[in-house]
Structures are given as structure tokens and as C-alpha cells.
Amino acid sequence: MNVEQMEYIVTVANTGSLSKAANELHVSLSAISQSISKVENEIGLKVFIRNRAGAVLTSEGEKIVSKAREVLTKVDELKEEVNRQLDTLSGELKIATIPGPIHLLVEVVSVFKRSHPNVKLEIYENGPVKIMEDVYEQHLDLGLILISDRLIQKHKMLSFEKIRDGKMVVGVRKESPLAKKRTVKPEDLIHETLVLYDDDYIDQYVTETLSKYGSPDILFTTNNTDAIKNAVKRGMAVTLGIDYSFSNQQLRERDIVMVEIEEGEHERVYLALVRHREGQATRVGKEFVTNMKKHF
């Protein structure tokens, strides 16, 4: 069994599908199928049970794939050592982020890429649940999400590193009475019309916190920041978000004022990096995280 064949069987095990593995590895379905058959014939054991639903590991296959993962980790370590000896940082890094801090991540990527042009970076935007699933299944190297201490305790197989506190703020036009306050209480917002960014945490905040004081009046929800900005500037509504989201140039306007919302009983949240707890951090990943911390 060679390294390529190990990569094939590990990817099929991760995805549960030959076709998904073929797409992820950018090879043909027949190449995957033939490689697995060759491995099974070579070792005299069935690695997968194939059916219309996908590919499921046999009990023997689970042990083989586990060992293959260990070998591939060592191969990656060997490549890292070669790169270190050559003093050239190269490799791949797949990162996903929730929508709010995407502009911050893009800035980090831009600076990092100038210093390390041989590194291939793939950036995705997704919801926190999907990001944690992909990190757990090792489809992603890193995730950037909002997390609370309560949620951290629920995900034992993932490692979280808090890199920035998150504060909920309300964005209002400068003529609004709320703009003159240093802070506002959640109950102050129940009589306001809201225009919201399409984000899981914001939806959770409205559902769990604002709804305690009445039925929130939501004008619309969107991922179009220009639409949100225009609605706020025209006095049609106010908007909610985490403070760093408003550092985005698209929302940062002289006519829009940020006012911090008092935390009260609402759970404190953090912007955090998420990794697989058992995953081997590569040199590329370590260097990228170091750069990210400096920027954030």
C-alpha cells in the first residue's frame, strides 16, 4: 500500500462516499474505486462495505484506516521537516469563518500570502455549526467562530482558543435618542424596528434575550450590508451585531453610531479559533495562527 492509496482510503472514510472523496481529491471515481479494490486484494481484507448510500468501514477497515492516518501524519511531518530545512514555508490550509469577521480574516490572509507565496490558502464562509462539523471531520484545518463557555464544554473533541472578546452592540443613526447613550439595555430595543444580519448568533440573541421583553419587530434579515446600512441611515430601523463586525468599512459610517448593549444575564461570547483536538498542527497552520493573533 502506497501513500496515495492511504490518502484515498482515509478520504473515503472521512466522507463516507467514493464520489465525494473523488471530488475532494480531484481524481476520477474509477481511480478511487480501483485503488480501493487493489488495496483490498493486496491485504486480503475488506476495508469498505459499498452500497447505494455510500461506503462504510468494516471492523478490519477501521483499524487499517486508523493506522493509515498515523502514517499520513508522519508523512506530513516529514514534509514539514523538509520545508523547514529548505527554509521555505509551503503547503495548504483550509479555513472557514462565520460572516462577521470575514473582512478581518481577508486582511490577515493578504499579509500572510505576501510573506509566504508558496502556501495555498482556501477560505470559506459558513455558519458555526457547519464549521465545527467540518473541523471535526477534518475537512478544515481551522475555523473562526463565536463561542461561549457553555458551548465549549459541549464539544470535547474540538479545541478552542479565544482570540477576542465579543460585545453585542446596536447600530443606530446619529440622530437617534439611543445614540446619546453610553450603553442600552436589551429591553430598550424591544420597541425598535430591527434589521438584522443573517447570522446564527444574532438570531440566538434575539430569540433568547430580546424575546424575554416582548415580540421583536424585525423589518428584514439579510447578508447584504449595504441594505442594512441604508435602512439604519434612513431611520427605518436599528441593527444588532458583535462590535468587530462594525469595524467593517461597509458598515462603518459617520452617520451610524455604535452603542454597547449591557450584558445582563446574556452569556458572554468570544471570537475563537477551533481545531480538531487530535489533529496534528502543521507548520503552516502554526505560522498562520501566529500572524492572525498579531492582527486581531
Secondary structure, DSSP 8 states (H G I E B T S, - for coil): --HHHHHHHHHHHHHT-HHHHHHHHTS-HHHHHHHHHHHHHHHTS--EEEETTEEEE-HHHHHHHHHHHHHHHHHHHHHHHHHHHHT---EEEEEEE-STTHHHHHHHHHHHHHH-TTEEEEEEE--HHHHHHHHHTTS-SEEEEEEEHHHHHH-TTEEEEEEEEE-EEEEEETTSGGGG-SEE-GGGGTTSEEEEES-HHHHHHHHHTGGGGS--EEEEEES-HHHHHHHHHTTS-BEEEEGGGGGSTTT--TTEEEEEE--TTS--EEEEEEEETTS---HHHHHHHHHHHHH-
